[in-house]
Amino acid sequence: VCYAKRSIGHDASCGAYIKDGGYLSQTIDSVYQGFNYHFSFNAQAVNQGGKVVVNFINAYTTKALKSVVYPVTSTDWQNYEGDLEAPADAYAIRLEAYTSKGNALSLDDVILEKK
């Protein structure tokens, strides 16, 4: 289960809520080897929370060439961020957020910037 809702985001803004095995993803194309990015988001866990994952994929398979995993486990709002470099054969970035049964996370302010 996942949905957008007012007042569930950071600072009571609109945000995404993902729970009970929910999965949210977005694919962004035109990513090439050597491109550098800064990725950041705010998140808050309920129970054991979940994960936000950045996958670099190519045009011919859905298997990730490279993955960066951000475990969301804090019940307080936290800012997560990192710098990423696209590997050889990269064509796209797939951003994913998911939880397991009985857990949830709130997600807000997701930013992916080319450096």
C-alpha positions as CSV (number, residue, x, y, z in Angstrom):
1,V,0.0,0.0,0.0
2,C,1.3,3.4,-0.9
3,Y,-0.3,6.8,-1.3
4,A,0.2,10.6,-1.1
5,K,-1.4,12.4,1.7
6,R,-1.5,15.9,3.1
7,S,0.2,16.4,6.5
8,I,2.1,13.1,6.4
9,G,5.3,14.7,4.9
10,H,8.2,16.4,6.6
11,D,7.1,19.6,8.4
12,A,3.4,18.5,7.9
13,S,3.6,18.9,4.1
14,C,2.2,16.5,1.6
15,G,4.3,13.3,1.4
16,A,4.2,9.6,0.4
17,Y,3.2,6.9,2.9
18,I,4.4,3.3,2.1
19,K,3.2,0.5,4.3
20,D,2.7,-3.3,4.6
21,G,4.8,-4.4,1.7
22,G,4.1,-1.3,-0.4
23,Y,6.3,-0.4,-3.3
24,L,6.8,3.0,-5.0
25,S,9.2,3.5,-8.0
26,Q,10.2,6.1,-10.6
27,T,12.5,5.5,-13.6
28,I,14.5,8.4,-15.0
29,D,16.2,7.9,-18.4
30,S,19.1,9.7,-20.2
31,V,21.7,8.6,-17.6
32,Y,25.1,7.8,-18.9
33,Q,28.4,6.5,-17.7
34,G,30.3,9.0,-15.6
35,F,27.4,11.3,-14.9
36,N,27.4,12.4,-11.3
37,Y,24.3,13.1,-9.2
38,H,23.4,14.3,-5.7
39,F,20.5,12.4,-4.2
40,S,18.6,13.4,-1.0
41,F,15.3,12.8,0.7
42,N,13.6,13.0,4.1
43,A,12.0,9.9,5.7
44,Q,10.6,8.6,8.9
45,A,10.1,5.0,9.9
46,V,7.1,3.3,11.5
47,N,8.1,0.1,13.3
48,Q,11.1,-1.2,11.3
49,G,10.6,1.2,8.4
50,G,11.8,0.2,5.0
51,K,14.4,1.1,2.3
52,V,14.9,3.6,-0.4
53,V,17.1,2.3,-3.2
54,V,18.8,4.0,-6.2
55,N,19.3,1.5,-9.0
56,F,21.4,2.2,-12.1
57,I,20.0,0.1,-15.0
58,N,20.7,-0.3,-18.7
59,A,18.4,-0.3,-21.6
60,Y,18.3,-4.1,-22.1
61,T,17.6,-5.5,-18.7
62,T,15.8,-4.6,-15.5
63,K,18.6,-6.0,-13.3
64,A,20.5,-3.2,-11.6
65,L,24.1,-2.5,-12.7
66,K,24.7,-0.8,-9.4
67,S,22.5,-0.2,-6.3
68,V,22.8,2.2,-3.4
69,V,20.5,1.3,-0.5
70,Y,19.3,3.7,2.2
71,P,17.8,1.9,5.2
72,V,15.1,4.0,6.8
73,T,14.9,2.9,10.5
74,S,14.6,6.1,12.6
75,T,11.2,7.0,13.9
76,D,12.3,10.6,13.8
77,W,12.4,12.5,10.5
78,Q,15.9,12.2,9.1
79,N,17.6,13.6,6.0
80,Y,19.4,11.0,3.8
81,E,21.8,12.0,1.0
82,G,24.7,10.9,-1.1
83,D,26.7,11.5,-4.2
84,L,26.4,8.9,-7.0
85,E,28.2,8.2,-10.2
86,A,26.6,6.3,-13.1
87,P,28.5,3.1,-14.0
88,A,29.4,1.8,-17.5
89,D,26.4,0.8,-19.6
90,A,24.0,2.9,-17.5
91,Y,20.9,4.2,-19.2
92,A,18.5,5.1,-16.4
93,I,18.1,5.5,-12.7
94,R,15.2,3.7,-11.0
95,L,14.3,5.1,-7.6
96,E,12.5,2.7,-5.3
97,A,11.0,2.9,-1.8
98,Y,9.5,-0.2,-0.1
99,T,8.5,-1.8,3.2
100,S,7.7,-5.2,4.5
101,K,4.4,-6.4,6.1
102,G,3.7,-4.6,9.4
103,N,6.2,-1.8,8.7
104,A,5.8,1.7,7.1
105,L,7.7,4.8,6.1
106,S,6.9,8.4,5.3
107,L,8.9,9.9,2.4
108,D,9.2,13.5,1.4
109,D,11.4,16.0,-0.4
110,V,13.0,13.6,-2.9
111,I,15.7,15.3,-5.0
112,L,18.0,14.0,-7.7
113,E,20.3,16.6,-9.2
114,K,22.9,16.2,-11.9
115,K,26.1,17.7,-10.7
